[in-house]
Amino acid sequence: MTDNTALLLPAIEATADAALAARLQHLIDHKTKPLGALGQLETLALQLGLIQRSETIRFYAPQMVVFAADHGIASEGVSAFPQAVTLQMVGNMLAGGAAINVFARQHGFALQVVDAGVAAELAAHPQLLQRKIGAGTANLCAGPAMSSAQAVQAIHAGMAVVKDLPGNVVAFGEMGIANTSPAALLLARLARLPISEVVGRGTGLDDAQLVHKRSVLTRALAHHADVQEPLAVLAALGGFEIAMMAGAMLQAASERRVVLVDGFIAGAAALVACALLPAAKDYLVFCHCSAERGHHLLLAHLQATPLLNLDMRLGEGTGALLAWPLLQSASLFLAEMASFDSAGVSGKTEI
């Protein structure tokens, strides 16, 4: 039995390998194209090769995991939708009707939904994993969102979820009404950014509602002014699904899986994961820049360049799966595109 009072994290090996990186770069540079002509796809191919420790990139049994939980701060009126929508949307996912179901079917990802802390009991379902830490977090405006023991339990639960999954690629998404609030708070504290710069409209707040949300989060951050250490910040300001996703990312990185990071909420989980174990960053592919305010600042803090910018802010893991074909293309051009020598094409003339 795992001790849920002590944080036990997996060992993560940095992907840095100068010799392999040189071989990969040589392959990329000598394809039948001008140097750098495939742009970010070339950077992606190099990252994937280093993750897999190979000059040939292969993917198998890709997994999509959606973590769902409720948030006590929803009682402060920070969302345009009632908390009951979390349960309703989880039901929609289990019925196969959500956007993430559509994209998972399209791209051949196995989909699991994890009850990390929905404020209702969910009926058993083949695609549902019951890992509930509690019936939603506490209202973080009045105290910590969760206890330290619950934060540790959630991280360990996320690790355990990944341990049981096949494949070498895993994408993460979330569902939780009001979860842009803890994500914004985590970003503000861990990246040392003003809360006013990272609070967005979430589920579609109007101007007056946005002003109210900013006021609530300013008050919440001040209430936890003395909390600075990453695990304590997660417990004070986070969500069960964010904590569980952070643990899942750490476990996936320790197993050298490719990790597809979705939007703002998944980005907050990545922020926590990298604060706990910085080497995890090597395994994270940041799939898109959300339209949610603050996400571009989160990406900048992590020095991450997203693959897509489609003005999306749905969550669920949708942006991660829409970027998936780019990873496939990176793998295929490295494996199948001719080199100048093999194609008998003249290279660039030195002037």
C-alpha positions as CSV (number, residue, x, y, z in Angstrom):
1,M,0.0,0.0,0.0
2,T,1.4,3.4,-1.0
3,D,2.0,5.8,1.9
4,N,-0.3,8.7,1.0
5,T,1.3,11.1,3.5
6,A,4.8,11.0,1.8
7,L,5.2,12.0,-1.8
8,L,6.9,9.2,-3.6
9,L,7.8,10.3,-7.2
10,P,9.2,8.2,-10.0
11,A,12.7,8.6,-11.3
12,I,12.8,10.5,-14.6
13,E,15.7,10.3,-17.0
14,A,16.5,13.4,-19.0
15,T,16.4,12.8,-22.7
16,A,19.6,14.7,-23.5
17,D,22.0,12.5,-25.6
18,A,24.5,14.5,-27.6
19,A,25.5,11.6,-29.9
20,L,21.9,10.6,-30.7
21,A,20.8,14.2,-31.2
22,A,23.6,14.7,-33.7
23,R,22.6,11.6,-35.6
24,L,18.9,12.7,-35.7
25,Q,19.8,16.2,-36.7
26,H,22.0,14.8,-39.5
27,L,19.1,12.7,-40.8
28,I,16.7,15.7,-40.6
29,D,19.1,18.1,-42.3
30,H,19.9,15.8,-45.2
31,K,16.3,15.1,-46.3
32,T,15.4,16.5,-49.7
33,K,14.6,20.0,-48.5
34,P,16.3,23.2,-47.5
35,L,17.7,23.3,-44.0
36,G,14.9,23.9,-41.5
37,A,12.2,24.0,-44.2
38,L,9.9,21.8,-42.2
39,G,10.1,24.2,-39.3
40,Q,8.7,23.1,-36.0
41,L,8.1,19.6,-37.4
42,E,11.8,19.1,-37.4
43,T,12.1,20.2,-33.8
44,L,9.3,17.7,-32.9
45,A,11.0,14.9,-34.7
46,L,14.2,15.5,-32.8
47,Q,12.3,15.6,-29.5
48,L,10.4,12.3,-30.3
49,G,13.6,10.6,-31.3
50,L,15.3,11.5,-28.1
51,I,12.3,10.4,-26.1
52,Q,12.3,7.0,-27.8
53,R,16.2,6.8,-27.9
54,S,16.0,5.9,-31.6
55,E,16.5,7.2,-35.1
56,T,13.2,5.6,-36.0
57,I,10.0,6.9,-34.3
58,R,7.2,4.4,-33.7
59,F,3.9,4.8,-31.9
60,Y,1.6,2.1,-30.6
61,A,-1.6,1.8,-28.5
62,P,-2.1,5.6,-28.0
63,Q,-4.2,6.4,-24.9
64,M,-6.5,9.3,-24.0
65,V,-7.2,9.9,-20.3
66,V,-9.7,12.5,-19.1
67,F,-9.6,13.4,-15.4
68,A,-12.9,14.8,-14.0
69,A,-13.4,16.6,-10.7
70,D,-15.4,19.4,-9.1
71,H,-14.2,22.5,-7.3
72,G,-15.5,24.2,-4.2
73,I,-14.6,27.6,-5.6
74,A,-17.6,27.1,-8.0
75,S,-19.8,28.3,-5.1
76,E,-18.2,31.8,-5.5
77,G,-19.8,32.2,-8.9
78,V,-16.7,32.0,-11.0
79,S,-18.2,29.9,-13.8
80,A,-21.0,30.6,-16.3
81,F,-22.2,27.0,-15.8
82,P,-23.5,25.2,-12.7
83,Q,-21.4,22.6,-11.0
84,A,-23.9,19.9,-12.1
85,V,-22.5,20.2,-15.6
86,T,-19.4,18.3,-14.6
87,L,-21.4,15.1,-13.9
88,Q,-23.5,15.7,-17.0
89,M,-20.5,16.0,-19.2
90,V,-18.9,12.9,-17.8
91,G,-22.1,11.1,-18.6
92,N,-21.9,12.5,-22.1
93,M,-18.3,11.3,-22.5
94,L,-19.2,7.8,-21.2
95,A,-22.1,7.8,-23.7
96,G,-19.6,8.6,-26.5
97,G,-21.1,12.0,-27.4
98,A,-18.4,14.6,-26.4
99,A,-15.9,16.2,-28.7
100,I,-13.1,14.2,-27.2
101,N,-15.0,11.0,-28.1
102,V,-15.3,12.1,-31.7
103,F,-11.5,12.9,-31.9
104,A,-10.5,9.7,-30.0
105,R,-12.4,7.6,-32.5
106,Q,-11.1,9.5,-35.4
107,H,-7.4,9.1,-34.4
108,G,-7.6,5.6,-32.8
109,F,-7.0,6.5,-29.2
110,A,-8.4,4.3,-26.4
111,L,-10.4,6.6,-24.1
112,Q,-10.6,6.3,-20.3
113,V,-12.4,8.7,-18.0
114,V,-11.1,9.0,-14.4
115,D,-13.4,10.2,-11.6
116,A,-10.8,12.1,-9.6
117,G,-13.3,14.0,-7.5
118,V,-16.7,14.5,-9.1
119,A,-19.2,15.8,-6.5
120,A,-21.6,12.9,-7.2
121,E,-21.6,9.1,-7.4
122,L,-21.0,7.7,-10.9
123,A,-22.4,4.4,-12.1
124,A,-19.9,1.8,-13.1
125,H,-18.9,1.9,-16.8
126,P,-16.2,0.0,-18.8
127,Q,-14.5,3.3,-19.6
128,L,-14.7,4.8,-16.1
129,L,-12.0,4.5,-13.5
130,Q,-13.2,5.3,-10.0
131,R,-10.3,7.1,-8.3
132,K,-12.3,9.7,-6.3
133,I,-10.3,11.6,-3.7
134,G,-13.3,13.5,-2.5
135,A,-16.6,15.0,-3.6
136,G,-14.9,18.0,-5.1
137,T,-12.3,20.2,-3.5
138,A,-13.1,22.6,-0.7
139,N,-13.6,26.3,-1.4
140,L,-10.1,27.6,-1.6
141,C,-11.2,31.1,-0.8
142,A,-11.7,29.9,2.8
143,G,-8.9,27.4,3.2
144,P,-6.8,24.9,1.2
145,A,-8.5,23.2,-1.7
146,M,-7.3,19.9,-0.3
147,S,-5.2,18.5,2.4
148,S,-1.5,17.7,1.8
149,A,-2.4,14.0,2.2
150,Q,-5.1,14.4,-0.5
151,A,-2.7,16.1,-2.9
152,V,-0.2,13.3,-2.4
153,Q,-3.0,10.7,-2.8
154,A,-4.1,12.3,-6.1
155,I,-0.6,12.4,-7.5
156,H,-0.1,8.8,-6.6
157,A,-3.4,7.8,-8.1
158,G,-2.5,9.5,-11.4
159,M,0.8,7.6,-11.4
160,A,-1.1,4.3,-10.9
161,V,-3.5,5.1,-13.7
162,V,-0.6,5.4,-16.2
163,K,1.1,2.3,-14.9
164,D,-1.9,0.2,-16.0
165,L,-2.0,1.6,-19.5
166,P,-0.5,0.1,-22.6
167,G,1.2,2.0,-25.3
168,N,4.0,4.6,-25.6
169,V,1.8,7.7,-26.2
170,V,-0.6,9.2,-23.7
171,A,-2.8,12.3,-24.0
172,F,-4.4,14.0,-21.1
173,G,-7.6,16.0,-20.8
174,E,-10.0,17.2,-18.1
175,M,-13.5,18.0,-17.2
176,G,-14.4,20.1,-14.2
177,I,-16.6,23.2,-13.9
178,A,-14.7,26.2,-12.5
179,N,-11.3,24.5,-13.1
180,T,-9.9,27.5,-15.0
181,S,-9.8,29.2,-11.6
182,P,-7.4,26.8,-9.9
183,A,-5.4,26.7,-13.1
184,A,-5.0,30.5,-13.1
185,L,-4.1,30.5,-9.4
186,L,-1.4,27.8,-9.9
187,L,0.0,29.7,-12.8
188,A,0.1,33.0,-10.8
189,R,1.8,31.5,-7.8
190,L,4.2,29.0,-9.5
191,A,5.2,31.4,-12.3
192,R,5.1,34.5,-10.1
193,L,2.7,36.3,-12.4
194,P,0.0,38.9,-11.4
195,I,-3.3,37.2,-11.1
196,S,-4.9,40.0,-13.2
197,E,-2.8,38.8,-16.2
198,V,-3.8,35.1,-16.1
199,V,-7.6,35.2,-15.3
200,G,-9.7,34.4,-18.3
201,R,-13.3,33.9,-19.3
202,G,-13.4,30.2,-18.7
203,T,-16.8,28.8,-19.9
204,G,-17.7,32.2,-21.4
205,L,-18.1,34.8,-18.7
206,D,-19.3,38.3,-19.7
207,D,-17.4,41.4,-18.7
208,A,-19.1,41.8,-15.3
209,Q,-18.7,38.1,-14.5
210,L,-15.0,38.3,-15.4
211,V,-14.5,41.3,-13.1
212,H,-16.1,39.2,-10.3
213,K,-13.9,36.2,-11.0
214,R,-10.8,38.3,-11.0
215,S,-11.8,39.7,-7.6
216,V,-12.5,36.3,-6.2
217,L,-9.2,34.9,-7.3
218,T,-7.3,37.9,-6.1
219,R,-8.8,37.3,-2.7
220,A,-8.0,33.6,-2.8
221,L,-4.4,34.2,-3.7
222,A,-4.0,36.7,-0.9
223,H,-5.5,34.1,1.5
224,H,-2.7,31.7,0.7
225,A,0.1,34.3,0.4
226,D,2.5,32.3,2.5
227,V,2.2,29.1,0.4
228,Q,5.2,28.8,-2.0
229,E,6.5,25.2,-2.2
230,P,5.1,23.3,-5.2
231,L,3.2,20.5,-3.4
232,A,1.8,23.0,-0.8
233,V,0.7,25.3,-3.7
234,L,-1.0,22.4,-5.3
235,A,-2.9,21.5,-2.1
236,A,-3.9,25.1,-1.4
237,L,-4.9,26.2,-4.9
238,G,-5.3,23.1,-7.1
239,G,-7.9,20.6,-8.1
240,F,-8.1,16.8,-7.8
241,E,-8.0,16.4,-11.5
242,I,-5.0,18.7,-11.9
243,A,-3.1,16.9,-9.2
244,M,-3.9,13.5,-10.6
245,M,-3.0,14.6,-14.1
246,A,0.3,15.9,-12.8
247,G,1.1,12.5,-11.3
248,A,0.1,10.8,-14.5
249,M,2.5,13.0,-16.5
250,L,5.3,12.2,-14.1
251,Q,4.7,8.5,-14.4
252,A,4.4,8.7,-18.2
253,A,7.7,10.5,-18.4
254,S,9.4,8.0,-16.1
255,E,8.3,5.3,-18.6
256,R,9.6,7.3,-21.5
257,R,6.2,7.7,-23.0
258,V,5.3,10.7,-25.3
259,V,3.0,12.9,-23.4
260,L,0.5,15.1,-25.3
261,V,-0.4,18.2,-23.2
262,D,-3.8,19.8,-24.1
263,G,-4.7,23.4,-23.1
264,F,-4.8,25.6,-20.1
265,I,-5.8,23.1,-17.4
266,A,-3.5,20.4,-18.6
267,G,-0.9,23.0,-18.9
268,A,-1.3,23.9,-15.2
269,A,-0.9,20.2,-14.4
270,A,2.3,20.2,-16.5
271,L,3.5,23.3,-14.6
272,V,3.0,21.4,-11.3
273,A,4.7,18.3,-12.7
274,C,7.7,20.3,-13.9
275,A,7.9,22.1,-10.6
276,L,8.1,18.7,-8.8
277,L,10.5,17.0,-11.4
278,P,11.9,19.4,-14.0
279,A,13.1,16.5,-16.2
280,A,9.5,15.7,-17.0
281,K,9.5,18.7,-19.5
282,D,11.5,16.7,-22.0
283,Y,8.6,14.3,-22.6
284,L,5.9,16.9,-22.9
285,V,4.6,17.8,-26.3
286,F,2.5,21.0,-25.9
287,C,-0.2,20.6,-28.5
288,H,-1.9,24.0,-28.8
289,C,-2.2,27.4,-27.3
290,S,-5.6,27.9,-25.8
291,A,-7.7,31.0,-26.2
292,E,-8.0,31.1,-22.4
293,R,-6.1,34.1,-21.1
294,G,-2.9,33.1,-19.4
295,H,-2.2,30.0,-21.4
296,H,0.4,31.8,-23.6
297,L,2.1,33.0,-20.4
298,L,2.1,29.5,-19.0
299,L,3.7,28.2,-22.2
300,A,6.3,31.1,-22.2
301,H,7.1,30.2,-18.5
302,L,7.8,26.6,-19.5
303,Q,9.7,27.7,-22.6
304,A,7.3,25.6,-24.7
305,T,6.2,26.3,-28.3
306,P,2.7,24.9,-29.1
307,L,2.1,23.0,-32.3
308,L,-1.3,24.6,-33.0
309,N,-3.2,27.8,-32.3
310,L,-6.8,27.3,-33.3
311,D,-8.5,29.7,-30.8
312,M,-9.8,26.7,-28.9
313,R,-10.8,26.7,-25.2
314,L,-12.8,23.5,-24.8
315,G,-10.4,21.3,-22.9
316,E,-11.2,17.6,-22.6
317,G,-8.0,16.8,-24.4
318,T,-9.4,18.0,-27.7
319,G,-6.4,20.1,-28.7
320,A,-4.0,17.2,-27.9
321,L,-5.7,14.9,-30.3
322,L,-6.0,17.5,-33.1
323,A,-2.2,17.8,-32.9
324,W,-1.7,14.1,-33.2
325,P,-1.4,14.0,-37.0
326,L,1.6,16.3,-36.7
327,L,3.4,13.7,-34.5
328,Q,2.6,11.1,-37.1
329,S,4.0,13.3,-39.8
330,A,7.2,14.0,-37.9
331,S,7.7,10.2,-37.5
332,L,7.0,9.5,-41.2
333,F,9.1,12.2,-42.8
334,L,12.1,11.0,-40.7
335,A,11.5,7.4,-41.8
336,E,10.3,7.7,-45.4
337,M,11.5,11.0,-46.9
338,A,14.5,10.6,-49.2
339,S,17.8,12.0,-48.4
340,F,19.7,14.1,-51.0
341,D,22.1,11.1,-51.6
342,S,19.4,8.4,-51.9
343,A,17.3,10.5,-54.3
344,G,20.2,11.8,-56.4
345,V,19.2,15.3,-55.7
346,S,21.9,18.0,-55.5
347,G,22.3,19.7,-52.2
348,K,22.7,23.4,-51.5
349,T,25.6,25.0,-53.4
350,E,28.2,26.7,-51.2
351,I,28.7,30.3,-52.3
